[in-house]
Amino acid sequence: MSIAFTIPQSIVQAIRLPEEQVGPELRKELAVVLYQRGYLALGKARELAGMEKYEFGQLLGARAIPRHYEAEELADDLTYADHQ
């Protein structure tokens, strides 16, 4: 299932961004809010935002949004650290 919704042109024009940046920025903002509220896991939120894990983590840090660090992420980090 995918969801599409329409944003009125007057609102798109009111957003202070070049038109080609509006869609990606709205996806990023939606991803951040859904992650912050616990509706999306980090991986899915960054996927929605169209960002890499590190980049999305940096964005969360810049906004002082705490990471929801779960056992699976710890296991991934430990695996990564073992290979370094």
PDB file as gemmi writes it, atoms N, CA and C in Angstrom:
CRYST1    1.000    1.000    1.000  90.00  90.00  90.00 P 1                      
ATOM      1  N   MET A   1       0.846  -1.176   0.000  1.00  0.00           N  
ATOM      2  CA  MET A   1       0.000   0.000   0.000  1.00  0.00           C  
ATOM      3  C   MET A   1       0.893   1.242   0.000  1.00  0.00           C  
ATOM      4  N   SER A   2       0.561   2.193  -0.790  1.00  0.00           N  
ATOM      5  CA  SER A   2       1.248   3.482  -0.730  1.00  0.00           C  
ATOM      6  C   SER A   2       0.196   4.561  -0.538  1.00  0.00           C  
ATOM      7  N   ILE A   3       0.618   5.655   0.008  1.00  0.00           N  
ATOM      8  CA  ILE A   3      -0.286   6.754   0.311  1.00  0.00           C  
ATOM      9  C   ILE A   3       0.191   7.979  -0.449  1.00  0.00           C  
ATOM     10  N   ALA A   4      -0.727   8.659  -1.058  1.00  0.00           N  
ATOM     11  CA  ALA A   4      -0.423   9.925  -1.724  1.00  0.00           C  
ATOM     12  C   ALA A   4      -1.426  10.959  -1.224  1.00  0.00           C  
ATOM     13  N   PHE A   5      -0.954  12.155  -1.037  1.00  0.00           N  
ATOM     14  CA  PHE A   5      -1.881  13.212  -0.661  1.00  0.00           C  
ATOM     15  C   PHE A   5      -1.493  14.486  -1.385  1.00  0.00           C  
ATOM     16  N   THR A   6      -2.452  15.369  -1.490  1.00  0.00           N  
ATOM     17  CA  THR A   6      -2.264  16.605  -2.228  1.00  0.00           C  
ATOM     18  C   THR A   6      -2.072  17.760  -1.267  1.00  0.00           C  
ATOM     19  N   ILE A   7      -1.074  18.558  -1.545  1.00  0.00           N  
ATOM     20  CA  ILE A   7      -0.841  19.777  -0.783  1.00  0.00           C  
ATOM     21  C   ILE A   7      -1.273  20.929  -1.681  1.00  0.00           C  
ATOM     22  N   PRO A   8      -2.172  21.754  -1.197  1.00  0.00           N  
ATOM     23  CA  PRO A   8      -2.640  22.869  -2.027  1.00  0.00           C  
ATOM     24  C   PRO A   8      -1.480  23.726  -2.540  1.00  0.00           C  
ATOM     25  N   GLN A   9      -1.609  24.181  -3.759  1.00  0.00           N  
ATOM     26  CA  GLN A   9      -0.560  24.980  -4.389  1.00  0.00           C  
ATOM     27  C   GLN A   9      -0.224  26.220  -3.578  1.00  0.00           C  
ATOM     28  N   SER A  10      -1.222  26.800  -2.922  1.00  0.00           N  
ATOM     29  CA  SER A  10      -0.962  28.002  -2.113  1.00  0.00           C  
ATOM     30  C   SER A  10       0.003  27.687  -0.967  1.00  0.00           C  
ATOM     31  N   ILE A  11      -0.069  26.477  -0.431  1.00  0.00           N  
ATOM     32  CA  ILE A  11       0.842  26.091   0.645  1.00  0.00           C  
ATOM     33  C   ILE A  11       2.224  25.790   0.077  1.00  0.00           C  
ATOM     34  N   VAL A  12       2.268  25.093  -1.045  1.00  0.00           N  
ATOM     35  CA  VAL A  12       3.558  24.812  -1.692  1.00  0.00           C  
ATOM     36  C   VAL A  12       4.279  26.116  -2.000  1.00  0.00           C  
ATOM     37  N   GLN A  13       3.547  27.105  -2.494  1.00  0.00           N  
ATOM     38  CA  GLN A  13       4.148  28.400  -2.816  1.00  0.00           C  
ATOM     39  C   GLN A  13       4.588  29.141  -1.556  1.00  0.00           C  
ATOM     40  N   ALA A  14       3.906  28.893  -0.443  1.00  0.00           N  
ATOM     41  CA  ALA A  14       4.245  29.583   0.805  1.00  0.00           C  
ATOM     42  C   ALA A  14       5.488  28.996   1.464  1.00  0.00           C  
ATOM     43  N   ILE A  15       5.846  27.767   1.109  1.00  0.00           N  
ATOM     44  CA  ILE A  15       7.044  27.153   1.675  1.00  0.00           C  
ATOM     45  C   ILE A  15       8.252  27.834   1.059  1.00  0.00           C  
ATOM     46  N   ARG A  16       9.114  28.312   1.893  1.00  0.00           N  
ATOM     47  CA  ARG A  16      10.255  29.117   1.430  1.00  0.00           C  
ATOM     48  C   ARG A  16      11.417  28.246   0.975  1.00  0.00           C  
ATOM     49  N   LEU A  17      11.148  27.487  -0.069  1.00  0.00           N  
ATOM     50  CA  LEU A  17      12.152  26.632  -0.691  1.00  0.00           C  
ATOM     51  C   LEU A  17      11.931  26.644  -2.188  1.00  0.00           C  
ATOM     52  N   PRO A  18      12.971  26.367  -2.962  1.00  0.00           N  
ATOM     53  CA  PRO A  18      12.754  26.175  -4.396  1.00  0.00           C  
ATOM     54  C   PRO A  18      11.789  25.003  -4.593  1.00  0.00           C  
ATOM     55  N   GLU A  19      10.931  25.105  -5.565  1.00  0.00           N  
ATOM     56  CA  GLU A  19       9.869  24.113  -5.760  1.00  0.00           C  
ATOM     57  C   GLU A  19      10.385  22.679  -5.834  1.00  0.00           C  
ATOM     58  N   GLU A  20      11.548  22.477  -6.458  1.00  0.00           N  
ATOM     59  CA  GLU A  20      12.075  21.117  -6.592  1.00  0.00           C  
ATOM     60  C   GLU A  20      12.554  20.537  -5.253  1.00  0.00           C  
ATOM     61  N   GLN A  21      12.739  21.370  -4.246  1.00  0.00           N  
ATOM     62  CA  GLN A  21      13.172  20.904  -2.926  1.00  0.00           C  
ATOM     63  C   GLN A  21      12.009  20.640  -1.970  1.00  0.00           C  
ATOM     64  N   VAL A  22      10.820  21.095  -2.317  1.00  0.00           N  
ATOM     65  CA  VAL A  22       9.677  20.976  -1.407  1.00  0.00           C  
ATOM     66  C   VAL A  22       9.370  19.512  -1.093  1.00  0.00           C  
ATOM     67  N   GLY A  23       9.238  18.663  -2.101  1.00  0.00           N  
ATOM     68  CA  GLY A  23       8.909  17.255  -1.882  1.00  0.00           C  
ATOM     69  C   GLY A  23       9.921  16.543  -0.996  1.00  0.00           C  
ATOM     70  N   PRO A  24      11.209  16.596  -1.350  1.00  0.00           N  
ATOM     71  CA  PRO A  24      12.216  15.942  -0.511  1.00  0.00           C  
ATOM     72  C   PRO A  24      12.267  16.483   0.921  1.00  0.00           C  
ATOM     73  N   GLU A  25      12.105  17.782   1.078  1.00  0.00           N  
ATOM     74  CA  GLU A  25      12.145  18.365   2.425  1.00  0.00           C  
ATOM     75  C   GLU A  25      10.934  17.940   3.250  1.00  0.00           C  
ATOM     76  N   LEU A  26       9.767  17.870   2.626  1.00  0.00           N  
ATOM     77  CA  LEU A  26       8.576  17.419   3.354  1.00  0.00           C  
ATOM     78  C   LEU A  26       8.706  15.956   3.767  1.00  0.00           C  
ATOM     79  N   ARG A  27       9.286  15.132   2.904  1.00  0.00           N  
ATOM     80  CA  ARG A  27       9.517  13.721   3.258  1.00  0.00           C  
ATOM     81  C   ARG A  27      10.486  13.623   4.435  1.00  0.00           C  
ATOM     82  N   LYS A  28      11.526  14.448   4.414  1.00  0.00           N  
ATOM     83  CA  LYS A  28      12.501  14.445   5.498  1.00  0.00           C  
ATOM     84  C   LYS A  28      11.842  14.883   6.809  1.00  0.00           C  
ATOM     85  N   GLU A  29      11.052  15.947   6.754  1.00  0.00           N  
ATOM     86  CA  GLU A  29      10.375  16.432   7.960  1.00  0.00           C  
ATOM     87  C   GLU A  29       9.391  15.403   8.503  1.00  0.00           C  
ATOM     88  N   LEU A  30       8.662  14.756   7.613  1.00  0.00           N  
ATOM     89  CA  LEU A  30       7.726  13.719   8.027  1.00  0.00           C  
ATOM     90  C   LEU A  30       8.475  12.559   8.678  1.00  0.00           C  
ATOM     91  N   ALA A  31       9.584  12.161   8.092  1.00  0.00           N  
ATOM     92  CA  ALA A  31      10.384  11.066   8.634  1.00  0.00           C  
ATOM     93  C   ALA A  31      10.884  11.394  10.034  1.00  0.00           C  
ATOM     94  N   VAL A  32      11.358  12.602  10.240  1.00  0.00           N  
ATOM     95  CA  VAL A  32      11.873  13.014  11.548  1.00  0.00           C  
ATOM     96  C   VAL A  32      10.762  12.972  12.600  1.00  0.00           C  
ATOM     97  N   VAL A  33       9.618  13.516  12.269  1.00  0.00           N  
ATOM     98  CA  VAL A  33       8.508  13.542  13.228  1.00  0.00           C  
ATOM     99  C   VAL A  33       8.015  12.133  13.541  1.00  0.00           C  
ATOM    100  N   LEU A  34       7.876  11.297  12.522  1.00  0.00           N  
ATOM    101  CA  LEU A  34       7.415   9.930  12.757  1.00  0.00           C  
ATOM    102  C   LEU A  34       8.419   9.143  13.595  1.00  0.00           C  
ATOM    103  N   TYR A  35       9.707   9.377  13.384  1.00  0.00           N  
ATOM    104  CA  TYR A  35      10.727   8.731  14.205  1.00  0.00           C  
ATOM    105  C   TYR A  35      10.671   9.249  15.637  1.00  0.00           C  
ATOM    106  N   GLN A  36      10.608  10.559  15.782  1.00  0.00           N  
ATOM    107  CA  GLN A  36      10.594  11.180  17.104  1.00  0.00           C  
ATOM    108  C   GLN A  36       9.425  10.669  17.956  1.00  0.00           C  
ATOM    109  N   ARG A  37       8.301  10.478  17.329  1.00  0.00           N  
ATOM    110  CA  ARG A  37       7.103  10.011  18.051  1.00  0.00           C  
ATOM    111  C   ARG A  37       7.072   8.498  18.237  1.00  0.00           C  
ATOM    112  N   GLY A  38       8.049   7.814  17.656  1.00  0.00           N  
ATOM    113  CA  GLY A  38       8.122   6.370  17.822  1.00  0.00           C  
ATOM    114  C   GLY A  38       7.246   5.589  16.859  1.00  0.00           C  
ATOM    115  N   TYR A  39       6.753   6.234  15.816  1.00  0.00           N  
ATOM    116  CA  TYR A  39       5.908   5.569  14.827  1.00  0.00           C  
ATOM    117  C   TYR A  39       6.718   4.816  13.785  1.00  0.00           C  
ATOM    118  N   LEU A  40       7.971   5.225  13.579  1.00  0.00           N  
ATOM    119  CA  LEU A  40       8.853   4.563  12.620  1.00  0.00           C  
ATOM    120  C   LEU A  40      10.185   4.260  13.287  1.00  0.00           C  
ATOM    121  N   ALA A  41      10.743   3.108  12.953  1.00  0.00           N  
ATOM    122  CA  ALA A  41      12.093   2.767  13.387  1.00  0.00           C  
ATOM    123  C   ALA A  41      13.091   3.610  12.593  1.00  0.00           C  
ATOM    124  N   LEU A  42      14.311   3.672  13.086  1.00  0.00           N  
ATOM    125  CA  LEU A  42      15.344   4.490  12.447  1.00  0.00           C  
ATOM    126  C   LEU A  42      15.527   4.138  10.971  1.00  0.00           C  
ATOM    127  N   GLY A  43      15.635   2.862  10.666  1.00  0.00           N  
ATOM    128  CA  GLY A  43      15.872   2.457   9.278  1.00  0.00           C  
ATOM    129  C   GLY A  43      14.764   2.877   8.343  1.00  0.00           C  
ATOM    130  N   LYS A  44      13.534   2.722   8.775  1.00  0.00           N  
ATOM    131  CA  LYS A  44      12.403   3.109   7.926  1.00  0.00           C  
ATOM    132  C   LYS A  44      12.283   4.620   7.837  1.00  0.00           C  
ATOM    133  N   ALA A  45      12.581   5.316   8.919  1.00  0.00           N  
ATOM    134  CA  ALA A  45      12.521   6.778   8.893  1.00  0.00           C  
ATOM    135  C   ALA A  45      13.562   7.343   7.931  1.00  0.00           C  
ATOM    136  N   ARG A  46      14.775   6.803   7.989  1.00  0.00           N  
ATOM    137  CA  ARG A  46      15.814   7.301   7.077  1.00  0.00           C  
ATOM    138  C   ARG A  46      15.499   6.929   5.643  1.00  0.00           C  
ATOM    139  N   GLU A  47      14.851   5.776   5.447  1.00  0.00           N  
ATOM    140  CA  GLU A  47      14.424   5.384   4.099  1.00  0.00           C  
ATOM    141  C   GLU A  47      13.400   6.385   3.562  1.00  0.00           C  
ATOM    142  N   LEU A  48      12.433   6.745   4.400  1.00  0.00           N  
ATOM    143  CA  LEU A  48      11.430   7.742   3.997  1.00  0.00           C  
ATOM    144  C   LEU A  48      12.099   9.078   3.692  1.00  0.00           C  
ATOM    145  N   ALA A  49      13.088   9.442   4.491  1.00  0.00           N  
ATOM    146  CA  ALA A  49      13.797  10.711   4.292  1.00  0.00           C  
ATOM    147  C   ALA A  49      14.716  10.679   3.078  1.00  0.00           C  
ATOM    148  N   GLY A  50      15.044   9.468   2.593  1.00  0.00           N  
ATOM    149  CA  GLY A  50      15.967   9.355   1.467  1.00  0.00           C  
ATOM    150  C   GLY A  50      17.395   9.662   1.871  1.00  0.00           C  
ATOM    151  N   MET A  51      17.759   9.279   3.107  1.00  0.00           N  
ATOM    152  CA  MET A  51      19.079   9.600   3.634  1.00  0.00           C  
ATOM    153  C   MET A  51      19.796   8.334   4.080  1.00  0.00           C  
ATOM    154  N   GLU A  52      21.118   8.390   4.122  1.00  0.00           N  
ATOM    155  CA  GLU A  52      21.918   7.303   4.669  1.00  0.00           C  
ATOM    156  C   GLU A  52      21.818   7.321   6.193  1.00  0.00           C  
ATOM    157  N   LYS A  53      22.156   6.194   6.820  1.00  0.00           N  
ATOM    158  CA  LYS A  53      22.028   6.061   8.274  1.00  0.00           C  
ATOM    159  C   LYS A  53      22.799   7.152   9.015  1.00  0.00           C  
ATOM    160  N   TYR A  54      24.048   7.349   8.646  1.00  0.00           N  
ATOM    161  CA  TYR A  54      24.871   8.354   9.319  1.00  0.00           C  
ATOM    162  C   TYR A  54      24.287   9.753   9.144  1.00  0.00           C  
ATOM    163  N   GLU A  55      23.891  10.067   7.917  1.00  0.00           N  
ATOM    164  CA  GLU A  55      23.345  11.390   7.606  1.00  0.00           C  
ATOM    165  C   GLU A  55      22.060  11.650   8.401  1.00  0.00           C  
ATOM    166  N   PHE A  56      21.190  10.637   8.480  1.00  0.00           N  
ATOM    167  CA  PHE A  56      19.949  10.795   9.231  1.00  0.00           C  
ATOM    168  C   PHE A  56      20.256  10.935  10.723  1.00  0.00           C  
ATOM    169  N   GLY A  57      21.225  10.182  11.212  1.00  0.00           N  
ATOM    170  CA  GLY A  57      21.650  10.313  12.606  1.00  0.00           C  
ATOM    171  C   GLY A  57      22.166  11.709  12.912  1.00  0.00           C  
ATOM    172  N   GLN A  58      22.918  12.276  11.985  1.00  0.00           N  
ATOM    173  CA  GLN A  58      23.411  13.649  12.140  1.00  0.00           C  
ATOM    174  C   GLN A  58      22.250  14.640  12.215  1.00  0.00           C  
ATOM    175  N   LEU A  59      21.249  14.434  11.368  1.00  0.00           N  
ATOM    176  CA  LEU A  59      20.075  15.309  11.371  1.00  0.00           C  
ATOM    177  C   LEU A  59      19.359  15.229  12.714  1.00  0.00           C  
ATOM    178  N   LEU A  60      19.184  14.009  13.230  1.00  0.00           N  
ATOM    179  CA  LEU A  60      18.533  13.852  14.529  1.00  0.00           C  
ATOM    180  C   LEU A  60      19.353  14.536  15.624  1.00  0.00           C  
ATOM    181  N   GLY A  61      20.657  14.378  15.574  1.00  0.00           N  
ATOM    182  CA  GLY A  61      21.522  15.009  16.564  1.00  0.00           C  
ATOM    183  C   GLY A  61      21.439  16.526  16.509  1.00  0.00           C  
ATOM    184  N   ALA A  62      21.426  17.073  15.314  1.00  0.00           N  
ATOM    185  CA  ALA A  62      21.349  18.528  15.150  1.00  0.00           C  
ATOM    186  C   ALA A  62      20.040  19.081  15.712  1.00  0.00           C  
ATOM    187  N   ARG A  63      19.024  18.252  15.722  1.00  0.00           N  
ATOM    188  CA  ARG A  63      17.719  18.677  16.246  1.00  0.00           C  
ATOM    189  C   ARG A  63      17.484  18.206  17.680  1.00  0.00           C  
ATOM    190  N   ALA A  64      18.520  17.633  18.283  1.00  0.00           N  
ATOM    191  CA  ALA A  64      18.454  17.143  19.665  1.00  0.00           C  
ATOM    192  C   ALA A  64      17.338  16.123  19.861  1.00  0.00           C  
ATOM    193  N   ILE A  65      17.154  15.266  18.872  1.00  0.00           N  
ATOM    194  CA  ILE A  65      16.159  14.198  18.960  1.00  0.00           C  
ATOM    195  C   ILE A  65      16.894  12.933  19.389  1.00  0.00           C  
ATOM    196  N   PRO A  66      16.545  12.391  20.558  1.00  0.00           N  
ATOM    197  CA  PRO A  66      17.250  11.206  21.035  1.00  0.00           C  
ATOM    198  C   PRO A  66      17.011   9.997  20.144  1.00  0.00           C  
ATOM    199  N   ARG A  67      18.042   9.189  20.011  1.00  0.00           N  
ATOM    200  CA  ARG A  67      17.935   7.942  19.237  1.00  0.00           C  
ATOM    201  C   ARG A  67      17.208   6.906  20.060  1.00  0.00           C  
ATOM    202  N   HIS A  68      16.367   6.135  19.424  1.00  0.00           N  
ATOM    203  CA  HIS A  68      15.705   4.990  20.041  1.00  0.00           C  
ATOM    204  C   HIS A  68      16.621   3.802  19.775  1.00  0.00           C  
ATOM    205  N   TYR A  69      17.561   3.604  20.653  1.00  0.00           N  
ATOM    206  CA  TYR A  69      18.603   2.605  20.437  1.00  0.00           C  
ATOM    207  C   TYR A  69      18.114   1.264  20.955  1.00  0.00           C  
ATOM    208  N   GLU A  70      17.920   0.319  20.049  1.00  0.00           N  
ATOM    209  CA  GLU A  70      17.378  -0.982  20.411  1.00  0.00           C  
ATOM    210  C   GLU A  70      18.446  -2.062  20.272  1.00  0.00           C  
ATOM    211  N   ALA A  71      18.143  -3.234  20.796  1.00  0.00           N  
ATOM    212  CA  ALA A  71      19.087  -4.349  20.797  1.00  0.00           C  
ATOM    213  C   ALA A  71      19.583  -4.671  19.392  1.00  0.00           C  
ATOM    214  N   GLU A  72      18.703  -4.600  18.402  1.00  0.00           N  
ATOM    215  CA  GLU A  72      19.102  -4.897  17.014  1.00  0.00           C  
ATOM    216  C   GLU A  72      20.157  -3.908  16.528  1.00  0.00           C  
ATOM    217  N   GLU A  73      19.985  -2.644  16.855  1.00  0.00           N  
ATOM    218  CA  GLU A  73      20.966  -1.642  16.453  1.00  0.00           C  
ATOM    219  C   GLU A  73      22.289  -1.859  17.170  1.00  0.00           C  
ATOM    220  N   LEU A  74      22.236  -2.244  18.438  1.00  0.00           N  
ATOM    221  CA  LEU A  74      23.457  -2.535  19.173  1.00  0.00           C  
ATOM    222  C   LEU A  74      24.205  -3.697  18.518  1.00  0.00           C  
ATOM    223  N   ALA A  75      23.468  -4.738  18.144  1.00  0.00           N  
ATOM    224  CA  ALA A  75      24.086  -5.891  17.476  1.00  0.00           C  
ATOM    225  C   ALA A  75      24.729  -5.469  16.162  1.00  0.00           C  
ATOM    226  N   ASP A  76      24.045  -4.634  15.390  1.00  0.00           N  
ATOM    227  CA  ASP A  76      24.608  -4.130  14.129  1.00  0.00           C  
ATOM    228  C   ASP A  76      25.887  -3.343  14.382  1.00  0.00           C  
ATOM    229  N   ASP A  77      25.859  -2.482  15.403  1.00  0.00           N  
ATOM    230  CA  ASP A  77      27.028  -1.665  15.705  1.00  0.00           C  
ATOM    231  C   ASP A  77      28.202  -2.522  16.170  1.00  0.00           C  
ATOM    232  N   LEU A  78      27.913  -3.529  16.973  1.00  0.00           N  
ATOM    233  CA  LEU A  78      28.985  -4.408  17.436  1.00  0.00           C  
ATOM    234  C   LEU A  78      29.588  -5.224  16.290  1.00  0.00           C  
ATOM    235  N   THR A  79      28.745  -5.678  15.389  1.00  0.00           N  
ATOM    236  CA  THR A  79      29.223  -6.403  14.203  1.00  0.00           C  
ATOM    237  C   THR A  79      30.117  -5.487  13.367  1.00  0.00           C  
ATOM    238  N   TYR A  80      29.669  -4.259  13.172  1.00  0.00           N  
ATOM    239  CA  TYR A  80      30.444  -3.294  12.404  1.00  0.00           C  
ATOM    240  C   TYR A  80      31.795  -3.038  13.076  1.00  0.00           C  
ATOM    241  N   ALA A  81      31.771  -2.852  14.406  1.00  0.00           N  
ATOM    242  CA  ALA A  81      32.998  -2.569  15.136  1.00  0.00           C  
ATOM    243  C   ALA A  81      33.980  -3.739  15.058  1.00  0.00           C  
ATOM    244  N   ASP A  82      33.471  -4.963  15.078  1.00  0.00           N  
ATOM    245  CA  ASP A  82      34.341  -6.136  14.988  1.00  0.00           C  
ATOM    246  C   ASP A  82      35.085  -6.214  13.659  1.00  0.00           C  
ATOM    247  N   HIS A  83      34.498  -5.646  12.618  1.00  0.00           N  
ATOM    248  CA  HIS A  83      35.115  -5.714  11.292  1.00  0.00           C  
ATOM    249  C   HIS A  83      36.026  -4.520  10.997  1.00  0.00           C  
ATOM    250  N   GLN A  84      36.181  -3.637  11.934  1.00  0.00           N  
ATOM    251  CA  GLN A  84      37.020  -2.465  11.729  1.00  0.00           C  
ATOM    252  C   GLN A  84      38.418  -2.689  12.210  1.00  0.00           C  
TER     253      GLN A  84                                                      
END                                                                             
